[in-house]
Amino acid sequence: MNATARKLGILVFVLVFGTMFLGAGAVFAGATADQTVTYEVTAINEISVSGNPAALTVSTAVAGAEPDEVSDSTTTYAITTNQSKKITGVLDTAMPAGVTLKINLVAPTGGTTVTDVTLLGTATDLVTGISPVAESGKTITYKLSATVAAGVVASANKTVTLTIADSL
């Protein structure tokens, strides 16, 4: 066998066996492939407020009656939850004697507003029965009242904390 024939034979051998290996690979690879995707949705409980209400100043009364209550409804809140929850409210410190701060939150769809809640130093329910929801622009109303026994109270600040809590 001459050198050219030998080279041709080697080339044919490589092509035949190479094609067999490629064909075998295609057979094992198949026309489809599978992947496993791991996924999870965790608890989402977010609440935010639009800002702070205007200063509440009790400054008038009808003669013979307690001072007039004042209110502010200029702020709103937004809520997103994928669970059954409620919203609670708490003051950072107690109000002065004879002064009361109340709050009303307009409930998101499906929830129930607890009306005229007096804010205290312990968490108090403001909205109950919240189902999974994503809503914004829900009105917050603050009401400040004082009795004549409160006397004159200097301007002060209180922090109101709104919390999405477990619904029991």
Buried (B, 14 or more C-beta within 10 A) or exposed (E): EEEEEEEEEEEEEEEEEEEEEEEEEEEEEEEEEEEEEEEEEEEEBEBEBBEEBEEBEBEEEEEEEBBEEBEBBEBBBBBBBBBEBBBBBBBEEEBEEBBBBBBBBBBBEEBEBBEEBBBBEEBBBBBBBBBEBEBEEBEBBBBBBBEEEBEEEEEEEEEBEBBBBEBE
